[in-house]
Amino acid sequence: MTSALSDPTLERHFKGHRDSVTSVDFSCNMKQIATGSSDSCVMIWNMKPQMRAYRFDGHKDAVTSVQFSPSGHLVASASRDKTVRLWVPSMKAESTVFRAHTATVRSVNFSGDGQTLVTASDDKTIKVWTVHRQKFLFSLNQHINWVRCAKFSPDDRLIVSSSDDKTIKLWDKNSRECIHSFYEHAGYANYVDFHPSGTCIAAASTDNSVKVWDIRSHKMLQHYQVHSGVVNGLSFHPAGNFLITASSDSTMKILDLVEGKLLYTLHGHQGSVTCVAFSRTGEYFSSGGSDEQVMVWKSNFDSVECRDDVKPRHKTVSGSQSPPAGSKAHVPISSRPYVLSQTSEPTEHFNRQDSQTAAHPQSYSHSGSHSRATHSHTYRNPSADSSSNHQTQQHHSQEDHAQSHASDGGVPPALANTLEHIIGQLDILTQTVSILEQRLTLTEDKLKECLENQMEIGLHLQRREEA
């Protein structure tokens, strides 16, 4: 079994927000994408081209964060209006609202079991709530400035938070105590998240850097200086091998955490890239920007073996080196180029044979209900193709490890796919019933109107006859 990397390709883009997109998240079944915006709206985009997007109006100020629940049946949104809303992602746009904080709510995050929420706010607190009754459980209070982000660990035992006070704090959810503080010196962390293994965290900083910390040794494993602007967000690939970052320099970067190097630079947004998120499988990732657009990219990562940790091979990766000649490929969509650059950082650890290959992906762009497809050719950088040889060896060495995880009482892939298909069909049925209800109501209204008109005409004719 071989593993190889192909270039990410832009699949679709959505336009509907009237201000900067602030947050993006995929549903578990990849059928929907939720986005929040400074226009105070939450939007649910359907991945099927023929299905319209839902716009949820309810917040009275900018929406700062959105996330699907693990089951996909709810969407949580945080806002500058100091509230958190829980939405049912359907046409009816039903929601419950609760006053979560005394200042702007910057972040909202579901626990892995979907039973609790953690919120972070400019009131300097982190709060934990039950989902179904929105009951306040407890507050974490040691930050001395605005709290930008708070996330549960994969096992729900820990919470990580980042603040303008230049600290990243690690909290024990059960004892409600801060167990460690990581200190930022040049800037503060806009965004922080756990590695899928739960052994380390990554922070996106205002000093243009991305840092990866080990939460057991409390040491910094990797330090990436690849952006020329503030890093606004990041997302781990579910396999744990890759990290994608979004920056105000208008680019996204894909980092190889195993080798500690920059793999790709993606250009697409006009202006700051404000948020980015991988789908639950890692097959796609989505980005939002100050240009009010939401873009969906296909990862094309064939290598999905899970890593338990991140190796500190390259302490610092800098983007100051020039990429090799011919490493940029222009993807012309919507009459302006979406540029995909592949950067291969020089490393002294491996002697590789270069092999010339070319990839020919198709990129699809959809805007609203109109769609058009444009063929494009993205050529691989030869120096990057040689890295697939090393990744192939890694994949072989970890194949047994991955299989042992699958047999450890997990759900068989065939059964998981069947259940996912059933859930998908139920979602479609629910939406169909909702549409039918609306159409039935419209038909009843029209019928009532016709009967009233008929009665009026009858009375009018009767009067004329009598006259």
C-alpha positions in Angstrom: 0.0 0.0 0.0 1.6 3.3 -1.1 0.8 6.8 0.1 1.2 10.0 -1.9 0.4 13.6 -1.7 -1.5 15.3 -4.5 -2.1 19.1 -4.7 -5.1 20.5 -2.9 -7.8 21.8 -5.3 -10.5 24.4 -5.0 -13.8 22.6 -5.4 -16.4 25.3 -4.7 -17.0 28.7 -3.3 -20.0 30.3 -1.7 -21.0 34.0 -1.5 -23.9 35.2 0.6 -22.5 37.0 3.6 -22.5 40.7 3.6 -19.3 41.2 5.8 -16.2 39.2 6.8 -16.6 35.5 7.4 -15.4 34.9 11.0 -15.8 31.1 11.5 -16.4 27.9 9.5 -17.2 24.3 10.4 -18.3 21.1 8.6 -21.1 18.8 9.7 -20.1 15.3 10.6 -21.6 13.8 7.4 -20.1 16.5 5.1 -23.5 17.5 3.9 -23.4 21.0 5.3 -21.0 23.8 6.2 -21.8 26.4 8.9 -20.4 29.9 8.8 -20.6 33.0 11.0 -20.0 36.5 9.9 -19.6 40.1 11.1 -22.9 40.7 9.3 -24.5 39.1 12.4 -25.8 36.1 10.4 -25.2 32.4 10.6 -25.4 30.6 7.3 -25.8 26.9 6.6 -24.4 26.0 3.1 -25.5 22.7 1.5 -22.8 20.8 -0.3 -25.3 19.6 -3.0 -25.4 22.3 -5.7 -29.2 22.2 -6.2 -29.9 22.9 -2.5 -30.2 26.5 -1.3 -28.3 27.9 1.7 -30.1 28.8 4.9 -29.6 32.2 6.5 -30.2 32.4 10.2 -31.0 35.9 11.6 -31.1 36.2 15.4 -27.9 37.7 16.7 -27.9 41.5 17.1 -24.2 41.9 16.4 -21.3 40.1 14.7 -21.1 36.3 15.0 -17.6 35.4 16.1 -17.7 31.5 16.2 -19.8 28.6 15.0 -19.6 24.9 15.4 -21.7 21.8 14.6 -22.5 19.4 17.4 -20.7 16.0 17.0 -24.1 14.5 15.8 -24.7 17.3 13.4 -28.2 18.0 14.8 -27.3 21.4 16.3 -25.1 24.4 15.5 -23.8 26.6 18.2 -23.0 30.3 17.5 -21.3 32.9 19.7 -21.7 36.6 19.2 -20.6 40.1 20.1 -24.1 40.6 21.4 -23.0 38.6 24.5 -25.2 35.6 23.7 -24.8 32.0 22.5 -27.5 30.5 20.3 -28.2 26.8 19.5 -29.7 26.4 16.1 -31.4 23.4 14.3 -29.7 23.5 10.9 -32.9 23.3 8.8 -35.2 25.6 6.9 -37.2 26.5 10.0 -34.2 28.1 11.6 -35.4 27.3 15.2 -33.0 28.4 17.9 -32.6 28.8 21.6 -30.7 31.7 23.0 -29.0 32.3 26.4 -27.1 35.2 27.8 -23.7 33.6 28.2 -21.4 36.4 29.3 -21.3 40.1 30.2 -19.2 40.9 27.1 -18.5 39.7 23.6 -18.4 35.9 23.3 -15.4 35.0 21.2 -15.6 31.3 21.0 -17.9 28.3 21.4 -17.0 24.6 21.3 -18.8 21.3 21.9 -17.4 18.5 24.0 -16.7 15.2 22.2 -19.9 13.7 23.6 -22.0 16.7 22.6 -23.3 17.2 26.1 -21.4 20.3 27.2 -20.3 23.6 25.7 -17.3 25.8 26.5 -17.4 29.5 25.8 -14.7 32.2 25.9 -15.4 35.9 26.3 -14.0 39.4 26.6 -15.3 39.4 30.2 -12.0 37.4 30.8 -13.8 34.2 31.7 -14.3 30.7 30.3 -17.7 29.1 31.0 -18.9 25.6 30.7 -22.6 24.8 30.1 -24.9 21.8 29.5 -26.2 21.8 26.0 -29.8 20.6 26.4 -30.9 23.0 29.1 -28.2 25.6 28.6 -27.5 25.4 32.3 -24.4 27.1 33.6 -22.0 24.7 35.2 -18.9 26.6 36.2 -16.5 29.4 35.3 -12.7 29.5 34.9 -11.4 32.9 35.9 -7.5 33.2 35.9 -7.1 35.2 32.6 -6.5 38.9 33.1 -7.5 40.0 29.6 -9.9 39.1 26.8 -10.2 35.3 26.2 -10.0 34.7 22.5 -10.6 30.9 22.3 -11.4 27.8 24.4 -11.5 24.2 23.3 -12.1 20.8 24.9 -9.4 18.1 24.5 -10.4 15.0 22.4 -11.1 13.0 25.6 -13.0 16.0 27.2 -10.8 15.9 30.3 -8.9 19.2 29.6 -9.7 22.6 28.3 -7.2 24.9 26.5 -7.7 28.7 26.3 -5.8 31.6 24.8 -6.0 35.2 25.9 -4.8 38.7 25.1 -2.9 38.5 28.4 -0.3 36.6 26.3 -0.9 33.2 28.0 -2.3 29.9 26.8 -3.8 28.1 29.8 -4.4 24.4 30.2 -7.3 23.5 32.6 -8.4 20.3 34.3 -12.2 20.1 33.6 -12.9 18.1 36.7 -10.8 19.9 39.3 -11.5 23.3 37.5 -7.9 24.3 38.1 -5.3 25.7 35.7 -2.6 23.0 35.5 -0.2 24.9 33.2 0.3 28.3 31.5 2.3 28.7 28.3 3.6 32.2 27.7 3.7 34.1 24.5 6.3 36.9 24.4 5.9 38.8 21.1 2.2 38.6 20.6 -0.9 36.7 21.9 -2.6 33.6 20.5 -5.7 34.4 18.4 -6.7 30.7 18.2 -5.6 27.5 19.9 -6.6 23.8 19.4 -5.7 20.3 20.4 -3.9 17.8 18.2 -6.2 14.8 17.5 -4.0 12.6 19.8 -4.6 15.1 22.7 -0.8 15.2 23.4 -0.1 18.6 22.1 -1.7 22.0 21.2 -1.1 24.4 18.4 -1.5 28.2 18.7 -2.0 30.8 16.0 -0.3 34.0 17.1 -0.5 37.7 16.3 3.3 37.7 15.9 2.8 35.9 12.6 4.0 32.5 13.9 2.5 29.1 14.7 3.7 27.2 17.7 3.2 23.6 18.7 3.5 22.7 22.4 3.7 19.3 24.1 1.2 19.4 27.0 3.0 16.6 28.9 6.6 18.0 28.9 5.3 21.6 28.4 8.0 22.2 25.8 7.6 23.8 22.5 8.0 21.1 19.8 7.8 23.2 16.6 7.8 26.9 15.7 6.7 27.9 12.2 7.5 31.4 10.9 6.0 31.1 7.5 3.4 33.9 7.4 4.0 37.6 6.8 0.8 38.6 8.7 -1.2 37.8 11.8 -2.3 34.1 12.0 -6.0 34.1 12.6 -6.9 30.4 12.8 -5.7 26.8 12.3 -7.0 23.3 12.0 -5.4 19.9 12.4 -6.0 17.2 9.9 -7.9 14.3 11.7 -4.9 12.0 11.0 -2.7 14.4 12.9 0.0 14.6 10.2 -0.9 18.1 8.8 -1.8 21.5 10.1 -3.5 24.2 8.0 -3.2 27.9 9.0 -5.1 31.0 7.9 -3.5 34.4 8.0 -4.1 38.1 7.3 -1.4 37.9 4.6 -4.2 36.5 2.5 -2.7 33.0 2.4 -3.3 29.6 3.9 -0.3 27.3 4.7 -0.3 23.5 4.9 2.4 22.3 7.3 3.8 18.7 7.5 4.0 18.1 11.2 5.9 14.8 10.8 8.8 16.4 8.9 8.3 19.9 10.4 8.2 21.7 7.1 5.9 23.9 4.9 4.2 21.9 2.2 1.8 24.3 0.4 0.9 27.9 0.2 -2.7 28.5 -1.0 -3.9 31.8 -2.4 -7.6 32.4 -3.1 -9.0 35.0 -0.8 -8.7 38.7 -1.6 -7.7 40.1 1.8 -7.3 38.4 5.2 -8.1 34.7 5.5 -9.9 34.7 8.8 -10.8 31.1 9.5 -10.1 27.5 8.3 -11.3 24.0 9.2 -10.8 20.5 8.0 -13.8 18.2 7.6 -14.3 15.4 10.0 -12.6 12.9 7.6 -9.9 15.4 6.4 -11.0 14.9 2.8 -11.9 18.6 2.5 -11.1 21.8 4.2 -13.0 25.1 4.1 -11.8 28.7 4.5 -13.5 32.1 5.1 -12.1 35.6 4.6 -12.6 39.3 4.8 -13.7 39.1 1.1 -17.0 37.6 2.4 -16.4 34.4 0.6 -16.4 30.8 1.8 -14.2 28.4 -0.1 -14.2 24.6 -0.1 -11.0 22.8 -1.0 -10.3 19.1 -1.6 -7.3 18.0 0.4 -6.1 15.2 -1.9 -4.2 13.7 1.0 -4.1 9.9 0.4 -1.9 9.4 3.4 -4.2 9.2 6.5 -2.3 7.2 9.0 -2.8 8.6 12.5 0.2 10.0 14.4 0.2 9.8 18.2 2.5 12.8 18.5 4.4 15.4 16.7 8.2 15.0 16.4 10.3 18.0 17.2 12.5 17.5 14.1 12.7 21.1 12.9 12.5 23.5 15.8 11.9 26.5 13.5 10.6 26.7 10.0 10.9 30.0 8.3 9.2 31.2 5.1 12.0 33.6 4.2 13.6 31.1 1.8 12.5 31.4 -1.8 10.5 28.4 -3.2 12.1 26.5 -6.0 11.5 27.7 -9.5 8.3 26.5 -11.0 6.7 25.8 -7.7 3.6 28.0 -8.3 0.6 26.9 -10.2 -2.2 29.3 -11.2 -5.7 28.1 -11.0 -7.9 30.5 -13.1 -11.5 30.5 -11.6 -14.0 33.3 -11.8 -11.7 35.3 -14.0 -9.1 35.7 -11.2 -6.3 33.4 -10.2 -6.4 31.1 -7.2 -2.7 30.4 -6.8 -1.4 27.2 -5.3 2.3 27.4 -4.4 4.2 24.3 -3.2 7.2 25.1 -1.1 9.7 22.4 -0.2 11.9 23.5 2.7 15.5 22.2 2.5 16.2 19.4 5.0 19.5 17.7 5.7 18.0 14.5 7.1 17.1 12.8 3.8 18.8 12.1 0.5 16.1 11.7 -2.1 15.8 10.9 -5.7 13.8 13.6 -7.6 11.0 12.3 -9.8 9.1 14.5 -12.3 5.3 14.0 -12.1 2.4 16.2 -13.0 -1.1 16.3 -11.5 -4.2 17.4 -13.4 -6.9 18.2 -11.0 -10.2 19.9 -11.9 -11.3 22.8 -9.8 -15.0 23.6 -9.5 -16.4 27.0 -8.4 -20.0 27.5 -7.3 -21.4 30.9 -6.3 -24.9 30.9 -4.9 -27.3 28.9 -7.2 -25.1 29.5 -10.3 -22.3 27.2 -11.0 -19.6 26.8 -13.6 -16.7 24.4 -14.0 -13.2 25.4 -15.1 -10.5 22.9 -16.0 -7.1 23.7 -14.6 -3.7 22.1 -14.5 -1.7 22.2 -11.3 1.8 21.0 -11.7 3.6 19.3 -8.8 7.0 20.5 -7.7 9.5 17.7 -8.4 11.2 18.2 -5.1 7.9 17.6 -3.3 7.1 14.4 -5.2 10.3 12.8 -3.8 8.9 13.3 -0.3 6.3 10.7 -1.1 9.0 8.0 -1.0 9.7 8.8 2.6 6.0 9.0 3.5 5.5 5.6 1.8 8.0 4.1 4.2 6.3 5.7 7.2 2.9 4.4 6.0 4.2 0.8 5.9 5.7 1.0 9.3 2.5 2.3 10.8 0.0 0.2 8.9 -0.2 -2.5 11.6 -0.5 0.2 14.3 -3.5 1.8 12.5 -5.1 -1.6 12.0 -4.8 -2.5 15.7 -6.6 0.7 16.5 -9.4 -0.2 14.2 -9.8 -3.6 15.8 -9.9 -2.2 19.3 -13.6 -2.4 19.7 -14.2 0.3 17.0 -17.1 0.3 14.6 -16.2 -1.6 11.3 -15.9 0.8 8.4 -18.6 -1.0 6.4 -21.1 -0.6 9.3 -20.0 3.0 9.8 -20.6 3.8 6.2 -24.0 2.2 6.3 -25.0 4.1 9.4 -23.8 7.3 7.9 -25.8 6.6 4.7 -28.9 6.0 6.8 -28.4 9.2 8.8 -28.0 11.0 5.5 -31.2 9.6 4.1 -33.1 10.6 7.3 -31.7 14.1 7.0 -33.0 14.2 3.4 -36.4 12.9 4.5 -36.7 15.5 7.2 -35.9 18.3 4.8 -38.3 16.8 2.2 -41.1 16.6 4.8 -40.4 20.2 5.8 -40.6 21.4 2.2 -43.8 19.4 1.7 -45.3 21.0 4.8 -44.5 24.4 3.4 -45.9 23.6 0.0 -49.1 22.1 1.6 -49.6 25.3 3.6 -49.2 27.4 0.4 -51.6 25.2 -1.5 -54.2 25.5 1.4 -53.8 29.3 1.4 -54.3 29.4 -2.4 -57.3 27.1 -2.2 -58.8 29.3 0.5 -58.2 32.4 -1.6 -59.9 30.8 -4.6 -63.0 29.7 -2.6 -63.3 33.2 -1.2 -63.0 34.8 -4.7 -65.6 32.3 -6.0 -68.0 33.2 -3.2 -67.6 36.9 -3.9 -68.2 36.4 -7.7 -71.3 34.3 -6.8 -72.7 37.0 -4.5 -71.9 39.7 -7.1 -73.8 37.8 -9.8 -76.7 37.2 -7.5 -77.0 40.9 -6.7 -76.9 41.7 -10.4 -79.7 39.3 -11.1 -81.8 40.7 -8.3 -81.2 44.2 -9.6 
